[in-house]
Amino acid sequence: MTSPFRPQPGRPDVLRHQTLPCLACGAPNDSAGVTGDVAPTPTSGDYCICFRCGEVSIYVVGPLGIALREPTTAELAEFASEPANTRLVQQIHEYNATHREGL
């Protein structure tokens, strides 16, 4: 399978992938942060955090492409056990509370 990612114009640190709607709010999730020179192609079981609502989904990668699914209770517990994850979700909610009112 080829990588579904392509560089975002003007932002070499961000790659865009096919648009996947958030399962909670429907907002398009079409970017992934990149650290280093390697484009991170998600694998099945990787987390996806919606920057619109802060909800967590799970990537499912298969022969027909890439999709999102709801996380299991165990996956949410694992996600929440990492302080960096909970800090990121908190920052998304704080940003949205001050910058996205009325959207």
N, C-alpha and C positions, 0 to 999 in steps of 0.2 A: 504494500500500500504506500502510495506517495504521501508526503506530508501535506495536510490540509492548510498549512500556514503560508502566508506571504508577508513580506515586510510592509509596515504601515508607512506611507509617505511622510517624510520629515521626522520620524521617530524610529531610529534604528534599534532602540531597546524594546520596542513593542511589535509583536507579530499579530496579524489578524487571521482569523480562520473563518470558515463558513459560519454564518450566523446561526446560533442555536438559541431559541427563546428560553428565557428563565421559566422554570416550571411553576414558580410562585407568582411572578408578576408579569411575565410575558415580554419583558425587556430583552433586546438582543444582547447576547453574550458573544462578542466577536473579537476579543483581544485576550492575549496572554502575555504576562510580563516575562521578559527574557533577561537572564543574567549570564554573562559570558558570551561566547561566540556561537554556541550551539542552540538551534531552535528546538524548544521543548515540545515535541509532539506528545500530547497526552496519551496515556495508556488506560485501559479499562481499570476503573477503581480510583483514578486520580480525582481530586476535588476541583470543583468549579464554584467560585463565589460570585454571585451577582453583585455588580457595583451599583445597581439601582436600589435593590431592596436588602441586600446582605444575606440572602438565603443561600444555603449550600446545596449543590447538586453533585452528582457523580458522573464522570465521563464513562461512556460505553463505546468502545472502538471495535468495529467489526469489518467484515469484507464489503459491506455496503456503505461504510462511512463512519461518521461519528455522531453520537447522540448524548442526551442527558437523561438521567433517571433520578428518582427520589433516593436519598440515602437511607440506609437501614438505621435502626437505633444504635447498633454497635458502631457503625461508621460515624454517626454524629458524636458518640461518646469519644471515639478516638480523635476526631477533629477537635473537639472541645478540650481535650487533654493537653493540647499544645498551646502554650501562652501566646505565641506569635499569631496563631489562627484567631483566637478569641479577641486579641488586640486589633487585628485587621477588621474583623466584623464590627467591633465597637467603633472604630474610626469611620467606617462606611456609614453607620447609623448616625454618628455625630455630624458628619459632613452633610448627609441628606437632611438632617433636621435644621441645619442653618442655611443651606444653599438651594434646596429643592422644594421649598414650601410652595404649595399651589400647583405643583406638577401632577 
